[in-house]
Structure formats: structure tokens, C-alpha cells
Amino acid sequence: MSAGLIDVHSHHYPDSYLDACRRSDSGLEHYIRDDGRLVVLQDGAVAAAVPQPLPGMDHRLAMMDEVNSEVQVLSVSAPNVFRLPAGLRIPLTRDLNDEFEDLVGASGGRLRFFANLPLPDVDASLAELDRVLDRSGVVGAMLCTTVDRRTLDDPHLRPLWEELSRRRAVVFVHPTTACCTEGLRDFALSLALDFLAETTNAIGRLIYSGTFERYPQINWIFSHLGGTVPFVHHRFDNYAKQFPEAGRHITRLPSEQLRELFFDTASTHSAAMRCAFETFDIGQFVFGTDYPHVPGGMTAFVQALDAAGLSAADLARVGRHNAAALLGIAEGNGQPG
């Protein structure tokens, strides 16, 4: 593909955030893995494994150049700030967004970011949205599949969804630990496998609760091909028809609502990509690498996408054009559209 890739799924962790995760009052636990990574646990389950030291911006840009990635969107992944005490969480969120803005401004047009929100404080989150969402370099908001043991369809979050819908905002949803981690604390199961189930469950709850229909102007991106959604796609409609509680709050079939979501391709399994591409329209996919979490960098994600059997035109749509249109990135120069 001649035009550069747009990578919507990459992460960055400022020292201030990692220091907060290490604090005794953070509500989190941590340890250092044998390879030096900082492992962060929430409710006893692994929520993150962050390389230490974190690669610098020069290294990031060099890795992007190696795979012809023109633009990368930064975000703070799980567990994010949601468990931190409010006196720390709210000012830290502001500082993170300001630091990300500085990084984007110094990148020569190569970086963007999803704004962090100090949830579960909705009022503070609305104030932070108002402060940063229209700034140059901000292309949407970052959420996780649960917010400090709340699911995304929780009525507490409705004012946030209303404002994001009013703004026609992009919301990037990354998996995190479950509301209950019983059975997920051993073998790093939370991070290794359950993250995909958490994405699937979050999408299901947002459908069956009527949240997607209630706030139709939000542009949702879900990570890792949508979890297991492509594989279990047929079950969404089946259970909406079989169980009254699954159909009570919706007016349209789940399969219709699923066609309005976006999914990133952060996977190194081409067969899984083919399943996703056959299940949904190619216009629903945007490229992602999960950098810097996967050993070996970004190349494996590009190779997996290249091996998924797409035509040159569809490969260009997934690799660049869909994201450019969704995030307002002008074609050809990485500058805001």
C-alpha cells in the first residue's frame, strides 16, 4: 500500500500514570515480571503488562517508519485511571491529556490521541471532554469495557453517552478486567483470554440495553476485531428473539446494530481476520497494532493483515482510508482534515 497506514490502536504510558498505578492507595496491585515488564493487577487479575523502560518517541516513530505507518493514535490502555482515588484521578487525567497533546504537537503530524476521562466521575468527565475534545490532535475519547466494576450500559454513564452522541464523537473501547474476576486471577487469564470476552460482553450489553440505539451518533471502535463477536455473530439475534429481556429495550435486530460499529485489526491471526472480514463490511475495519505491548513490534500485525486475502483496494481501506474518514485525518499528509 503506497499511502501510509493509520494505526488507531497503540498505547503510551507517561511516568506519572505508571507512578500512580504503583501507589499503595491506587486500588491496584503490581509486580515486576522476569522480563522487566510492570504487571498491573485490578481485583487480583492481570490488567496490563507494560514494557520497562517504555520505548521513547524516537523509537516509536522509527518503528512506524519500518512498516510505513504514517499516523498512530495514542491511548492509555487498561486499567486506565478509573480505579484511582478521585483526588489523584481527576488531576492526573488532565495532566495525561496535556502531556499527550504536547507529544502530538511535537510529532510533525505523526501522532494523534484518544482523550482520557476521569470516570466514574461523570461531571468531571464532561468537564474534561469540554476542555480537550476539540483540541488539535484529539480524535475521540478512550473508554474501557468496564469502569471500576460498572458496565458501559450503567445508567450512571448516560449523561456521558448523551454528550458524546451530541458531539458525534469517536469512542475507542479497549478491554479491561471484568466486574468480577473470580476464576480469572490464575494463569494471567484476564489479560490472555478474558479481555476478548469482555469486549464481546460489552458489545452485547450495549445492544440489549438499548444504549446503541439511544445514542446513535457515537462512532464506536472496539478493539481486537471485536473480541469474539465475528465468531458468535449469529447468537446475538437468536437470543434477542428467544429471551424477552434480551429484546425488551431494542427496536432493531442486534445484527443491524453490529453493522454500524467499527473494529480494529489488532490481531496477528489472519484466519481470525478473515472470519471478521467475511462477517462484516470491510468499511467497518481500521488498522491497529497494540504497540508497544506485543514483542516484535508492529511488523507481525502488518504481515497478518497482508495475509488475510484482501484485494488491494480493500487493504487500503482497512489500512488507511476508513480511519482517515472516521477520525478526520486528511489523506496524504497526516494533518487534520
Long-range contacts (C-beta under 8 A, 24 or more apart in sequence): 1-68, 1-312, 1-315, 1-316, 1-319, 1-320, 3-70, 3-316, 3-320, 3-331, 3-332, 4-68, 4-69, 4-70, 4-71, 4-320, 4-334, 5-67, 5-68, 5-69, 5-70, 5-71, 5-287, 5-302, 5-319, 5-320, 6-69, 6-70, 6-71, 6-72, 6-73, 6-286, 6-287, 6-319, 6-320, 6-323, 6-324, 6-327, 6-329, 7-64, 7-69, 7-71, 7-72, 7-73, 7-287, 7-288, 7-289, 7-291, 7-298, 8-73, 8-172, 8-221, 8-264, 8-286, 8-287, 8-288, 8-323, 8-327, 9-73, 9-75, 9-172, 9-174, 9-223, 9-264, 9-266, 9-287, 9-288, 9-289, 9-290, 10-60, 10-72, 10-73, 10-74, 10-75, 10-288, 10-289, 10-290, 10-291, 10-292, 11-74, 11-75, 11-76, 11-77, 11-290, 11-291, 11-292, 11-293, 12-54, 12-60, 12-74, 12-75, 12-76, 12-100, 12-103, 13-50, 13-54, 13-76, 13-77, 14-95, 14-96, 14-99, 16-92, 16-95, 16-96, 16-99, 17-76, 17-81, 17-92, 17-96, 18-50, 18-54, 20-81, 20-84, 20-88, 20-92, 21-48, 21-79, 23-88, 25-85, 25-88, 26-83, 26-84, 26-85, 26-88, 27-83, 27-84, 27-85, 28-79, 28-83, 28-84, 40-79, 42-78, 42-79, 42-83, 42-176, 42-177, 42-181, 43-149, 43-177, 43-180, 43-181, 43-185, 44-181, 44-185, 45-177, 45-178, 45-181, 45-184, 45-185, 45-189, 45-190, 45-191, 45-194, 46-177, 46-188, 46-190, 46-191, 46-192, 47-78, 47-79, 47-176, 47-177, 47-190, 47-191, 48-77, 48-78, 48-79, 48-191, 49-191, 49-293, 50-293, 51-292, 51-293, 54-292, 55-292, 57-103, 57-106, 57-107, 60-291, 60-292, 61-107, 61-110, 63-291, 63-297, 63-298, 64-110, 64-298, 66-297, 66-298, 66-299, 67-297, 67-298, 67-299, 67-302, 69-289, 69-298, 70-110, 70-320, 70-334, 71-109, 71-110, 71-111, 71-112, 71-329, 71-334, 72-110, 72-111, 72-112, 72-289, 72-291, 73-111, 73-112, 73-113, 73-114, 73-139, 73-172, 73-327, 74-100, 74-103, 74-104, 74-111, 74-112, 74-113, 74-114, 75-113, 75-114, 75-116, 75-142, 75-172, 75-174, 76-116, 76-142, 77-174, 77-293, 78-144, 78-174, 78-175, 78-176, 78-177, 78-195, 79-144, 79-176, 79-177, 80-116, 80-142, 80-144, 80-176, 81-116, 81-118, 81-119, 82-119, 82-120, 82-144, 82-147, 82-148, 83-148, 86-118, 86-121, 86-124, 89-118, 89-121, 90-118, 90-121, 90-124, 92-118, 93-117, 93-118, 93-124, 93-128, 94-128, 94-131, 97-128, 97-131, 97-132, 97-138, 100-137, 101-132, 101-135, 101-136, 101-137, 101-138, 104-136, 104-137, 105-136, 105-137, 109-333, 109-334, 109-335, 110-334, 111-137, 112-137, 112-138, 112-139, 112-327, 112-329, 113-137, 113-138, 113-139, 114-138, 114-139, 114-140, 114-141, 114-142, 114-170, 114-172, 115-140, 115-141, 115-142, 116-142, 117-141, 117-142, 117-143, 117-160, 119-143, 119-147, 119-148, 119-157, 119-160, 120-147, 120-148, 120-150, 120-156, 120-157, 122-156, 122-157, 122-159, 122-160, 125-160, 126-159, 126-160, 126-163, 129-160, 129-163, 129-164, 129-167, 133-167, 133-169, 136-336, 137-336, 139-170, 139-327, 139-328, 139-329, 140-169, 140-170, 140-171, 140-172, 140-219, 140-221, 140-327, 141-169, 141-170, 141-171, 141-172, 142-172, 142-174, 143-171, 143-172, 143-173, 143-174, 144-173, 144-174, 144-175, 144-176, 145-173, 145-174, 145-175, 145-176, 145-198, 145-199, 145-201, 145-202, 146-176, 146-177, 146-178, 146-179, 146-198, 146-202, 149-179, 150-179, 151-179, 151-201, 151-202, 151-205, 152-202, 152-205, 152-206, 152-211, 153-205, 153-206, 153-209, 153-211, 158-214, 161-211, 161-214, 161-215, 161-218, 162-215, 164-215, 164-218, 165-215, 165-216, 165-217, 165-218, 166-217, 167-217, 168-217, 168-218, 168-219, 169-218, 169-219, 170-218, 170-219, 170-220, 170-221, 170-326, 170-327, 171-218, 171-219, 171-220, 171-221, 172-221, 172-223, 173-199, 173-202, 173-220, 173-221, 173-222, 173-223, 174-223, 175-199, 175-202, 175-223, 175-224, 175-227, 195-224, 195-227, 196-224, 196-227, 196-228, 197-227, 197-228, 198-227, 199-223, 199-224, 199-226, 199-227, 199-228, 199-229, 200-226, 200-227, 200-228, 200-229, 200-232, 203-227, 203-229, 203-258, 203-261, 204-236, 204-254, 207-236, 207-240, 207-250, 207-254, 207-257, 207-258, 208-240, 208-245, 208-246, 208-247, 208-249, 208-250, 208-254, 209-249, 210-249, 210-250, 212-257, 212-260, 212-261, 213-250, 213-251, 213-252, 213-257, 216-260, 219-262, 219-326, 220-261, 220-262, 221-261, 221-262, 221-263, 221-264, 221-286, 221-326, 222-261, 222-262, 222-263, 222-264, 223-263, 223-264, 223-266, 223-288, 224-264, 224-266, 224-267, 224-290, 225-263, 225-264, 225-265, 225-266, 225-267, 225-272, 225-273, 225-276, 226-261, 226-263, 226-276, 229-258, 229-263, 230-272, 230-275, 230-276, 230-278, 230-279, 230-280, 231-275, 233-258, 233-279, 259-284, 262-286, 262-322, 262-326, 264-288, 265-301, 265-304, 265-305, 265-318, 266-290, 266-301, 267-301, 267-304, 268-294, 268-300, 268-301, 268-303, 268-304, 269-304, 270-304, 270-305, 270-307, 270-308, 270-309, 273-304, 273-305, 273-308, 274-308, 274-309, 277-308, 277-310, 277-314, 282-310, 282-314, 282-317, 282-318, 283-317, 283-322, 284-322, 285-317, 285-318, 285-322, 286-318, 286-322, 286-323, 286-326, 287-318, 287-319, 287-320, 287-323
